[in-house]
Amino acid sequence: MKEYVCIICPRGCHLAVDEENDYAVTGNGCLRGAAYGREEAMHPTRIVTSSVRVRSRIHPRCPVKTDKAIAKSDIMKAMLLLDDVELSPPVRRGDVVIASLFGGEANFIATRDIDE
């Protein structure tokens, strides 16, 4: 039995997921909480945020994030990819910094405009 706190809404329900009973979820206050508990137990994913270097005297770093959640087990590999990235201005919010992480649909995108 694994325990989680649901983050789908502000209620923060304490979930219990029984892996041996087809990932049955208890403690949820809604159906979305049950789906979250099952997904978290079977295949946990996260949006990853970080920053990369920029060739700029005013803004030496640019914040980035994944545009889709990636497997929790891939987070450290994704972060290592950012070590070698250096952007040149101009950078626009939404620009793809690294495309198709691990051959999937998730990209790292810039989350700030940088002109110089």
C-alpha positions in Angstrom: 0.0 0.0 0.0 1.4 3.4 -1.0 0.2 6.7 0.4 0.1 10.0 -1.5 -1.3 13.5 -1.0 -3.4 14.5 -4.0 -2.4 17.7 -5.7 -5.2 17.9 -8.2 -7.2 20.4 -6.1 -6.6 22.4 -2.9 -8.3 19.8 -0.7 -5.1 17.7 -0.5 -6.8 14.4 0.1 -4.7 11.7 1.7 -4.8 8.8 -0.8 -4.0 5.1 -0.2 -3.2 3.1 -3.3 -3.4 -0.7 -3.0 -1.0 -2.0 -5.7 -2.0 -5.6 -5.1 -5.7 -4.9 -5.6 -5.5 -3.5 -9.2 -4.3 -0.1 -7.9 -7.5 0.6 -5.9 -7.6 4.1 -4.5 -9.2 5.1 -1.2 -9.3 8.5 0.6 -10.1 10.5 -2.5 -12.8 13.1 -2.5 -13.5 13.0 -6.2 -12.9 10.9 -9.3 -10.0 13.0 -10.4 -8.2 12.1 -7.1 -8.7 8.4 -7.8 -7.2 8.8 -11.3 -4.3 10.9 -9.9 -3.5 8.2 -7.2 -3.5 5.4 -9.8 -1.3 7.3 -12.2 1.1 8.4 -9.5 1.5 4.8 -8.4 1.8 3.3 -11.8 3.7 6.0 -13.8 4.7 9.1 -11.9 5.4 12.2 -14.0 6.5 15.7 -13.4 6.9 19.1 -15.1 10.6 20.0 -14.8 11.8 23.6 -14.3 15.3 24.8 -14.4 17.4 27.5 -16.1 20.1 27.6 -18.9 23.0 30.0 -19.6 22.4 33.0 -21.9 25.1 35.1 -23.7 23.8 38.3 -22.0 25.3 40.7 -19.5 21.9 41.7 -18.2 20.3 38.2 -17.9 22.9 35.5 -17.6 20.3 32.7 -17.1 17.0 32.0 -18.8 14.3 29.9 -17.0 13.0 26.9 -18.9 10.5 24.1 -18.2 9.1 21.1 -19.9 5.9 21.7 -21.9 4.6 18.3 -20.9 5.2 16.1 -17.9 8.0 13.6 -18.2 8.6 10.3 -16.3 10.0 11.0 -12.9 12.8 8.5 -13.6 14.0 10.7 -16.5 14.3 13.9 -14.5 18.0 13.7 -13.8 18.8 12.7 -17.4 16.8 15.7 -18.6 18.6 18.1 -16.2 22.0 16.8 -17.5 21.0 17.8 -21.0 20.6 21.4 -19.9 24.2 21.6 -18.8 25.5 22.1 -22.3 22.9 24.6 -23.5 23.8 28.3 -24.0 21.2 30.5 -25.7 21.9 33.7 -27.7 19.5 36.6 -27.5 16.8 37.3 -28.6 15.0 34.5 -26.7 11.2 34.5 -26.7 8.9 32.8 -24.2 7.8 29.5 -25.7 10.9 29.0 -27.8 12.0 25.4 -27.9 15.3 25.0 -26.1 15.6 21.2 -26.4 13.1 19.4 -28.7 11.7 15.9 -28.2 13.2 14.8 -24.9 14.2 11.1 -25.2 12.3 10.8 -28.4 9.0 11.8 -26.8 6.6 14.7 -27.2 8.0 16.8 -24.3 10.3 19.8 -25.1 12.2 22.2 -22.8 10.9 25.7 -23.6 12.0 29.1 -22.6 9.7 30.8 -20.1 11.1 34.4 -20.4 11.8 36.9 -23.1 15.4 38.1 -23.3 16.3 40.8 -25.8 20.0 41.4 -24.9 
